[in-house]
Amino acid sequence: MSDIPMTDEECRLASEALSDQLDRYASLLVRKGCAIRQGQELVLTAPVERADFARRVVSIAYAAGAGHVTVIWTDDAITRLTYENVETSFFEVTPAWKVKQLNSLAEQGAAFLFLEGTDPNILHGVDPAKPAADARARNTQCTSFRNGMDFGRNVWCIAGVPVAAWACQVFPNLSAAEATYRLWLAILETSRASGDDPESAWETHNASFEKAKRFLNSHHFDALHYRASNGTDLVIGLTDAHIWGGGAARTQDGAAFFPNIPTEEVFTSPDRMRASGVVHAAMPLIHHGNTIRDFWLRFEGGRVVEFDAQQGREVLSHIIETDENACRLGECALISKNTPIRQSGILFYDTLYDENASCHLALGLGFPECLEGGISLDKDGLLARGVNQSAAHVDFMIGTDDMSIVGVDADGAETDVFVNGQWVWE
């Protein structure tokens, strides 16, 4: 990046020059991320600040055969005003119209595309109990919507778009116009959408997950042992029928889609009752507009029994206390340090990107597709088989450049999986 700042006019012209690339990115999200089908409803959630890009998505969705596009707008300033001025009790119940809206769209087979772009500090100083209650209510009361995504009935994709406040957090020494332009470039590059044919690039990228999944699924480890010089020393048990996934997901009727763009992870859901030891976060966690920094968790019997954070401890507490199972792990994901996001050297202050720069874990909800026969089970059945169920699913990054991960067989034999932050074969 040049040390000479761009003028606002130069930023405008440079941004206009990205037009064809942004069309290709929008097409990637619609055709590969959401795998839109002829006549299907697309539900697009987007920040009002990026209405320009939302219009591209809507246009391309109709060209791809969407029957109708519903747009749900978000706005950071209004979100903050709402949390500042409305009592906590309001957020404990999702309004009936919102329940009807989300559930009915899911029941009709809609695909959901979430364009993520928000100020990482928008809720700084807001009572964290309010966004926590809001998320908990939506995840427990909009059951068709939530289960449609969790149990492979609906296609969904989360992808990033820049807004000025976020861009200025990532590039604090640039003007808002240049920071936004630079963040667009970073999003396109790390999403493998900066070339002439992003859709083909994603077909190639999808094939790259197969070696890691084959290695892990063939070994079928009983546990993983994580160690790093920052103090991480954690053993995570795996279920007896776990499956490692990564890359494209599939709905129950066979539609292939990409839930996250970008994605670099292979992942599974661990045994909810078997985690012991201490894990230290390697990167900040941005949760509901609040930053949690320099934090650690100690597990016994699968539960978080002790934790602390240099910043955001109260927010972390609300995550862990979302419900009775939010203190247990629902995901462990393995990501080499040799990925575009990690190699970019950019801290995005956004979990969608930062989780793909680092091995991570998630507190809360586990994945039915990560258990043999899991899609056919209800939540009680999944719990009984060791897959966690919760209204929360919060990823946090733990991968360091010196992290080692050892796979442990049922008989205690050990196999190196990660050495110095990368796959053993890299």
C-alpha positions as CSV (number, residue, x, y, z in Angstrom):
1,M,0.0,0.0,0.0
2,S,1.3,3.4,-1.0
3,D,2.3,5.8,1.8
4,I,0.8,8.7,-0.2
5,P,-2.8,9.2,0.7
6,M,-5.5,9.1,-2.0
7,T,-7.8,12.1,-2.5
8,D,-11.5,11.5,-2.3
9,E,-11.8,12.0,-6.0
10,E,-9.1,9.3,-6.6
11,C,-11.0,7.0,-4.3
12,R,-14.2,7.6,-6.2
13,L,-12.6,6.8,-9.5
14,A,-10.8,3.8,-8.1
15,S,-14.1,2.5,-6.6
16,E,-15.9,3.0,-9.9
17,A,-13.2,0.9,-11.6
18,L,-14.1,-2.0,-9.3
19,S,-17.6,-2.1,-10.8
20,D,-17.1,-5.2,-12.9
21,Q,-15.3,-7.0,-10.0
22,L,-18.2,-6.2,-7.6
23,D,-20.6,-7.6,-10.1
24,R,-18.6,-10.8,-10.2
25,Y,-18.5,-10.9,-6.4
26,A,-22.3,-10.4,-6.2
27,S,-22.7,-13.2,-8.7
28,L,-20.5,-15.5,-6.6
29,L,-22.6,-14.8,-3.6
30,V,-25.9,-15.5,-5.4
31,R,-24.9,-18.4,-7.6
32,K,-22.4,-20.2,-5.4
33,G,-23.0,-18.9,-1.9
34,C,-26.7,-19.2,-2.1
35,A,-27.0,-21.6,-5.1
36,I,-30.2,-19.8,-6.1
37,R,-32.7,-21.9,-7.9
38,Q,-35.3,-21.0,-10.5
39,G,-38.2,-19.3,-8.9
40,Q,-36.7,-19.4,-5.4
41,E,-37.1,-16.6,-2.8
42,L,-33.9,-14.9,-1.8
43,V,-33.8,-13.0,1.5
44,L,-31.1,-10.4,1.6
45,T,-30.0,-8.7,4.8
46,A,-27.8,-5.7,4.1
47,P,-26.5,-2.5,5.8
48,V,-28.2,0.6,4.4
49,E,-24.8,2.1,3.8
50,R,-24.2,-0.5,1.2
51,A,-27.5,-0.1,-0.7
52,D,-25.4,0.3,-3.8
53,F,-24.0,-3.2,-3.6
54,A,-27.4,-4.6,-2.4
55,R,-28.9,-3.4,-5.6
56,R,-26.3,-5.3,-7.6
57,V,-27.2,-8.5,-5.7
58,V,-30.9,-8.0,-6.3
59,S,-30.3,-7.4,-10.0
60,I,-28.1,-10.5,-10.3
61,A,-30.5,-12.6,-8.3
62,Y,-33.3,-11.9,-10.7
63,A,-31.1,-12.6,-13.6
64,A,-30.1,-15.9,-12.0
65,G,-33.8,-16.9,-11.8
66,A,-34.9,-15.8,-8.3
67,G,-38.7,-15.7,-8.0
68,H,-38.6,-12.8,-5.5
69,V,-36.0,-11.0,-3.4
70,T,-36.9,-9.7,0.1
71,V,-34.5,-7.1,1.4
72,I,-34.1,-6.6,5.2
73,W,-32.1,-3.4,6.0
74,T,-29.8,-2.9,9.0
75,D,-28.3,0.3,10.3
76,D,-25.7,0.6,13.0
77,A,-26.9,4.0,14.3
78,I,-30.5,2.9,14.7
79,T,-29.4,-0.4,16.3
80,R,-27.5,1.6,18.9
81,L,-30.3,4.0,19.5
82,T,-32.7,1.1,20.1
83,Y,-30.5,-0.6,22.6
84,E,-29.9,2.7,24.4
85,N,-33.5,3.7,24.7
86,V,-35.5,0.4,25.1
87,E,-35.7,-1.7,28.2
88,T,-34.1,-5.1,28.4
89,S,-37.4,-6.9,28.8
90,F,-38.4,-5.8,25.2
91,F,-35.6,-7.9,23.7
92,E,-36.5,-11.0,25.6
93,V,-39.4,-11.6,23.2
94,T,-39.1,-11.4,19.4
95,P,-42.0,-9.4,18.0
96,A,-44.7,-11.6,16.5
97,W,-44.3,-9.9,13.0
98,K,-40.6,-10.7,13.0
99,V,-41.2,-14.3,14.0
100,K,-43.8,-14.6,11.2
101,Q,-41.6,-13.0,8.7
102,L,-38.5,-15.2,9.3
103,N,-40.4,-18.4,9.9
104,S,-42.7,-18.1,6.9
105,L,-39.8,-17.3,4.5
106,A,-37.8,-20.3,5.8
107,E,-40.9,-22.6,5.5
108,Q,-41.3,-21.5,1.9
109,G,-37.8,-22.7,1.1
110,A,-36.1,-19.3,0.8
111,A,-32.3,-18.9,0.6
112,F,-30.8,-16.4,3.0
113,L,-27.9,-14.1,2.2
114,F,-26.5,-12.0,5.0
115,L,-24.2,-9.1,4.0
116,E,-22.1,-8.3,7.0
117,G,-20.7,-4.9,7.5
118,T,-20.8,-3.1,10.9
119,D,-18.8,-0.8,13.2
120,P,-16.9,-3.1,15.5
121,N,-17.4,-0.6,18.3
122,I,-21.0,0.3,17.7
123,L,-22.3,-1.1,20.9
124,H,-19.4,0.0,23.2
125,G,-20.9,1.0,26.5
126,V,-24.3,-0.5,25.8
127,D,-25.6,-3.0,28.4
128,P,-24.5,-6.4,26.8
129,A,-27.5,-8.1,28.4
130,K,-29.7,-6.4,25.7
131,P,-28.1,-7.7,22.5
132,A,-27.6,-11.1,24.3
133,A,-31.3,-11.2,25.1
134,D,-32.2,-10.2,21.5
135,A,-30.1,-12.9,19.9
136,R,-31.3,-15.5,22.4
137,A,-35.0,-14.7,21.7
138,R,-34.6,-14.8,17.9
139,N,-32.7,-18.1,18.0
140,T,-35.2,-19.8,20.3
141,Q,-38.5,-18.2,19.0
142,C,-37.9,-18.1,15.3
143,T,-37.7,-21.9,15.2
144,S,-38.4,-22.6,11.5
145,F,-35.8,-20.0,10.5
146,R,-33.2,-21.3,12.9
147,N,-33.8,-25.0,12.3
148,G,-33.9,-24.5,8.6
149,M,-30.3,-23.4,8.6
150,D,-29.1,-25.7,11.4
151,F,-30.7,-28.9,9.9
152,G,-30.0,-28.3,6.2
153,R,-33.4,-27.3,5.1
154,N,-32.5,-23.8,3.9
155,V,-29.5,-22.5,2.0
156,W,-27.7,-19.6,3.7
157,C,-24.5,-17.5,3.1
158,I,-22.7,-14.9,5.1
159,A,-20.4,-12.5,3.3
160,G,-18.8,-9.1,3.9
161,V,-19.3,-5.6,2.6
162,P,-17.4,-2.6,3.9
163,V,-18.9,0.3,5.8
164,A,-16.9,3.4,6.6
165,A,-16.7,2.9,10.4
166,W,-15.5,-0.7,10.0
167,A,-13.0,0.3,7.3
168,C,-11.6,3.1,9.5
169,Q,-11.1,0.6,12.4
170,V,-9.2,-1.7,10.0
171,F,-7.2,1.1,8.4
172,P,-7.1,3.8,11.1
173,N,-4.5,6.0,9.3
174,L,-6.5,6.5,6.1
175,S,-9.4,8.7,5.2
176,A,-12.9,7.1,5.3
177,A,-13.1,7.1,1.5
178,E,-9.7,5.4,1.1
179,A,-10.2,3.0,4.0
180,T,-13.5,1.9,2.5
181,Y,-11.9,1.3,-0.9
182,R,-9.0,-0.6,0.7
183,L,-11.4,-2.7,2.6
184,W,-13.3,-3.6,-0.6
185,L,-9.9,-4.7,-2.1
186,A,-9.2,-6.8,1.0
187,I,-12.6,-8.4,1.0
188,L,-12.4,-9.3,-2.7
189,E,-8.8,-10.7,-2.3
190,T,-9.5,-12.8,0.8
191,S,-12.8,-14.0,-0.6
192,R,-11.0,-15.3,-3.7
193,A,-13.2,-12.9,-5.7
194,S,-10.5,-10.6,-7.2
195,G,-9.9,-12.5,-10.4
196,D,-11.8,-12.9,-13.7
197,D,-13.8,-15.9,-12.7
198,P,-14.5,-16.1,-8.9
199,E,-17.0,-18.9,-9.3
200,S,-14.5,-21.2,-10.9
201,A,-11.9,-20.2,-8.3
202,W,-14.3,-21.4,-5.6
203,E,-14.8,-24.7,-7.4
204,T,-11.0,-25.2,-7.2
205,H,-10.9,-23.9,-3.6
206,N,-13.6,-26.4,-2.6
207,A,-11.5,-29.3,-3.9
208,S,-8.6,-28.2,-1.6
209,F,-10.5,-29.1,1.5
210,E,-10.6,-32.8,0.6
211,K,-7.1,-33.8,1.7
212,A,-7.6,-32.4,5.2
213,K,-11.0,-34.0,5.6
214,R,-9.8,-37.3,4.3
215,F,-6.9,-37.3,6.8
216,L,-9.0,-36.5,9.8
217,N,-12.0,-38.7,8.9
218,S,-9.7,-41.7,8.2
219,H,-7.9,-41.3,11.5
220,H,-11.1,-40.8,13.4
221,F,-9.3,-39.5,16.5
222,D,-10.8,-39.8,19.9
223,A,-9.4,-36.4,21.0
224,L,-7.3,-33.5,20.0
225,H,-4.6,-32.0,22.2
226,Y,-3.9,-28.3,21.6
227,R,-0.7,-26.6,22.9
228,A,0.8,-23.1,22.4
229,S,3.4,-21.0,24.2
230,N,0.7,-18.5,25.3
231,G,-0.5,-21.0,27.9
232,T,-3.0,-23.0,25.8
233,D,-3.1,-26.6,26.9
234,L,-6.5,-28.1,26.1
235,V,-7.8,-31.6,25.3
236,I,-11.0,-31.8,23.4
237,G,-12.8,-35.1,23.1
238,L,-14.6,-36.1,19.9
239,T,-17.8,-38.1,19.5
240,D,-17.6,-41.7,18.5
241,A,-19.4,-40.8,15.2
242,H,-18.0,-37.4,14.4
243,I,-17.5,-36.2,10.8
244,W,-15.2,-33.4,9.6
245,G,-16.6,-31.0,7.1
246,G,-15.4,-28.0,5.2
247,G,-16.0,-26.1,2.0
248,A,-19.4,-26.5,0.4
249,A,-22.3,-27.6,2.5
250,R,-25.4,-29.4,1.2
251,T,-29.1,-29.1,2.1
252,Q,-31.1,-32.2,2.7
253,D,-32.4,-32.2,-0.9
254,G,-28.8,-32.0,-2.2
255,A,-28.2,-28.3,-3.0
256,A,-24.5,-27.4,-2.6
257,F,-23.8,-24.0,-1.2
258,F,-21.1,-22.0,0.7
259,P,-22.3,-20.8,4.2
260,N,-19.3,-18.6,4.6
261,I,-17.5,-16.5,2.0
262,P,-14.6,-16.6,2.7
263,T,-13.9,-19.9,4.3
264,E,-10.7,-21.8,5.0
265,E,-11.7,-24.2,7.7
266,V,-12.3,-27.8,8.2
267,F,-14.5,-28.4,11.3
268,T,-16.4,-30.8,13.4
269,S,-18.5,-30.7,16.5
270,P,-16.7,-32.2,19.6
271,D,-18.1,-34.2,22.4
272,R,-19.9,-31.6,24.5
273,M,-18.9,-33.4,27.7
274,R,-15.2,-33.8,27.0
275,A,-13.1,-30.7,27.1
276,S,-10.4,-30.1,29.8
277,G,-7.7,-27.6,30.3
278,V,-7.0,-23.9,29.4
279,V,-7.3,-22.1,26.1
280,H,-6.1,-18.6,25.4
281,A,-7.6,-16.4,22.6
282,A,-5.1,-15.5,19.9
283,M,-7.1,-12.6,18.5
284,P,-9.8,-10.2,19.7
285,L,-13.4,-11.3,19.5
286,I,-16.0,-8.8,18.2
287,H,-19.4,-9.7,19.5
288,H,-22.6,-7.7,19.0
289,G,-20.5,-4.6,18.5
290,N,-18.3,-5.1,21.6
291,T,-14.7,-6.1,21.7
292,I,-13.4,-8.9,24.0
293,R,-9.6,-8.9,24.1
294,D,-6.9,-11.0,25.8
295,F,-9.2,-13.6,27.2
296,W,-8.9,-17.2,28.4
297,L,-11.2,-20.0,29.3
298,R,-10.7,-23.1,31.6
299,F,-12.7,-26.2,30.9
300,E,-13.6,-29.2,33.2
301,G,-15.9,-31.9,32.1
302,G,-16.7,-30.0,28.9
303,R,-17.9,-26.8,30.8
304,V,-16.3,-23.4,31.1
305,V,-15.6,-23.2,34.9
306,E,-13.3,-20.2,34.9
307,F,-12.5,-17.3,32.5
308,D,-11.2,-13.8,32.4
309,A,-10.5,-11.0,29.9
310,Q,-8.4,-7.9,29.8
311,Q,-11.3,-6.2,28.0
312,G,-14.9,-7.2,27.6
313,R,-15.2,-9.6,30.5
314,E,-18.9,-8.8,31.1
315,V,-19.7,-9.4,27.4
316,L,-17.8,-12.8,27.6
317,S,-19.9,-13.6,30.7
318,H,-23.1,-13.0,28.9
319,I,-22.0,-15.3,26.0
320,I,-21.2,-18.1,28.4
321,E,-24.5,-17.6,30.3
322,T,-26.7,-17.4,27.3
323,D,-28.3,-20.6,28.3
324,E,-27.3,-23.8,30.2
325,N,-25.3,-25.1,27.2
326,A,-23.5,-22.0,26.0
327,C,-20.6,-22.8,28.3
328,R,-19.8,-25.9,26.2
329,L,-18.1,-26.3,22.9
330,G,-20.1,-26.8,19.7
331,E,-17.3,-26.5,17.2
332,C,-13.6,-27.0,16.7
333,A,-12.1,-25.7,13.4
334,L,-8.6,-26.2,12.0
335,I,-7.1,-23.6,9.8
336,S,-3.5,-23.3,8.6
337,K,-1.6,-20.0,9.1
338,N,-0.9,-20.3,5.3
339,T,-4.2,-18.8,4.2
340,P,-5.0,-15.5,2.3
341,I,-6.5,-13.9,5.4
342,R,-3.6,-14.7,7.7
343,Q,-1.0,-13.8,5.0
344,S,-2.7,-10.5,4.4
345,G,-1.6,-9.4,7.9
346,I,-4.9,-7.5,8.3
347,L,-6.9,-7.7,11.6
348,F,-10.4,-7.4,10.3
349,Y,-12.2,-7.0,13.6
350,D,-14.9,-9.2,12.2
351,T,-15.3,-12.9,13.1
352,L,-16.2,-13.9,9.5
353,Y,-12.7,-13.0,8.4
354,D,-10.6,-13.3,11.5
355,E,-11.9,-16.8,12.2
356,N,-10.5,-17.9,8.8
357,A,-7.0,-16.6,9.8
358,S,-6.8,-18.9,12.8
359,C,-7.8,-22.2,14.3
360,H,-10.9,-21.5,16.3
361,L,-13.5,-22.9,18.7
362,A,-17.1,-22.0,19.2
363,L,-19.1,-21.9,22.4
364,G,-22.7,-23.1,22.0
365,L,-24.5,-24.8,19.2
366,G,-23.0,-27.8,17.4
367,F,-23.7,-29.1,13.9
368,P,-26.0,-32.0,13.1
369,E,-24.1,-32.6,9.8
370,C,-20.9,-33.3,11.9
371,L,-22.4,-36.5,13.3
372,E,-23.2,-39.6,11.3
373,G,-27.0,-39.6,11.0
374,G,-27.2,-36.3,12.8
375,I,-29.5,-34.6,10.3
376,S,-32.2,-37.1,11.1
377,L,-32.0,-36.4,14.9
378,D,-33.9,-33.9,16.9
379,K,-32.2,-31.6,19.5
380,D,-32.6,-34.1,22.3
381,G,-31.1,-36.9,20.1
382,L,-28.1,-34.7,19.2
383,L,-27.5,-33.9,22.9
384,A,-27.6,-37.6,23.8
385,R,-25.0,-38.3,21.1
386,G,-22.7,-35.5,22.4
387,V,-23.5,-32.6,19.9
388,N,-24.2,-29.4,21.9
389,Q,-27.4,-27.5,21.5
390,S,-27.7,-23.8,22.5
391,A,-29.1,-20.5,21.4
392,A,-25.5,-19.3,21.1
393,H,-22.8,-20.0,18.6
394,V,-19.8,-17.8,19.1
395,D,-16.5,-18.4,17.4
396,F,-13.2,-17.3,19.0
397,M,-9.8,-17.6,17.5
398,I,-7.1,-19.6,19.2
399,G,-4.5,-20.4,16.5
400,T,-1.0,-19.1,17.0
401,D,2.1,-19.4,14.8
402,D,3.6,-22.0,17.2
403,M,0.4,-24.0,17.9
404,S,0.7,-27.8,17.9
405,I,-2.3,-30.1,17.7
406,V,-1.9,-33.8,18.3
407,G,-4.6,-36.4,17.4
408,V,-5.1,-39.0,20.1
409,D,-6.5,-42.4,19.3
410,A,-8.8,-44.4,21.6
411,D,-5.8,-46.5,22.7
412,G,-3.7,-43.4,23.4
413,A,-1.5,-43.4,20.3
414,E,-0.7,-39.9,19.1
415,T,-0.4,-38.4,15.6
416,D,0.8,-34.9,14.7
417,V,-2.0,-32.9,13.0
418,F,-0.6,-29.3,13.3
419,V,3.0,-28.3,13.8
420,N,4.0,-24.6,14.2
421,G,0.5,-23.4,13.2
422,Q,0.1,-25.4,10.0
423,W,-0.9,-28.8,8.8
424,V,1.9,-31.4,9.4
425,W,2.3,-31.9,5.7
426,E,2.8,-28.2,4.8
